Amino acid sequence: MKPDSRPALEQMAKMLQQNQALKVFVVGHTDDQGELAQNLALSQKRAEAVVRSLADGYKVDARHLMPKGVASYAPLASDSDDAGRRKNRRVDLVAQ
């Protein structure tokens, strides 16, 4: 996890701690650069890293977190430039 991810993790943890019955998919995303199979694996690892961080560092119940990598299937921006690719490399929480 990058140090600049800490504020987002803290925000996720706070929301999950306040809503302890909430179960979420932790969805990892990538840009469309490289092979799809590699991006699927990378996005899954990204989601799993967030689950580990929330469970270990913030004591969020890991049973309420389901990691899933979706590679570049749901972009927020165009992958035609660096700015768009940065926006697409992310992790979202989606209510189950």
CORPE-V639503 format. One record per residue. N is the residue number from 0. SS is DSSP state (2 for helix, 1 for strand, 0 for the rest). PHI is phi in degrees with one decimal (* if undefined). NEAR is the number of other C-alpha atoms within 8 Angstrom. Layout:
BEGIN
n,ss,phi,near
N,SS,PHI,NEAR
N,SS,PHI,NEAR
END
This chain:
BEGIN
n,ss,phi,near
0,0,*,5
1,0,-78.4,5
2,2,-55.6,5
3,2,-74.3,5
4,2,-83.1,8
5,2,-55.5,8
6,2,-59.4,7
7,2,-67.3,7
8,2,-62.6,11
9,2,-63.0,9
10,2,-66.4,8
11,2,-60.0,8
12,2,-61.0,11
13,2,-59.6,8
14,2,-63.0,8
15,2,-70.1,10
16,2,-69.7,8
17,2,-76.7,6
18,0,-124.2,7
19,0,-65.6,6
20,0,-84.6,5
21,0,-68.8,9
22,0,-114.8,9
23,1,-133.8,11
24,1,-87.1,12
25,1,-100.1,16
26,1,-102.9,15
27,1,-91.7,18
28,0,-125.8,17
29,0,-132.9,14
30,0,-82.8,13
31,0,-98.4,11
32,0,-78.9,5
33,0,91.2,6
34,0,-77.7,7
35,2,-58.7,8
36,2,-60.0,6
37,2,-67.0,8
38,2,-68.7,14
39,2,-62.5,11
40,2,-64.9,10
41,2,-62.6,11
42,2,-66.5,16
43,2,-65.5,15
44,2,-63.2,10
45,2,-62.8,12
46,2,-64.1,15
47,2,-64.0,11
48,2,-64.9,9
49,2,-67.9,12
50,2,-59.2,13
51,2,-59.3,10
52,2,-62.9,10
53,2,-66.4,13
54,2,-72.6,11
55,2,-81.2,8
56,2,-88.0,7
57,2,-125.4,9
58,0,57.8,7
59,0,-81.9,10
60,0,-64.7,7
61,2,-62.0,10
62,2,-68.0,5
63,2,-97.6,9
64,1,-122.1,11
65,1,-116.9,11
66,1,-76.6,12
67,1,-151.2,12
68,1,-97.9,15
69,0,-124.2,13
70,0,51.7,17
71,0,-104.3,11
72,0,-72.4,6
73,0,-135.6,7
74,0,-71.1,9
75,0,-91.9,7
76,0,-143.6,8
77,0,-68.7,8
78,0,-89.0,11
79,0,-78.9,6
80,0,-144.2,7
81,2,-60.1,7
82,2,-62.2,6
83,2,-67.5,12
84,2,-62.6,15
85,2,-61.6,9
86,2,-64.6,9
87,2,-82.6,14
88,0,-87.5,10
89,0,-158.3,9
90,1,-132.0,11
91,1,-115.6,7
92,1,-103.8,8
93,1,-127.5,8
94,1,-60.0,7
95,0,-82.4,6
END
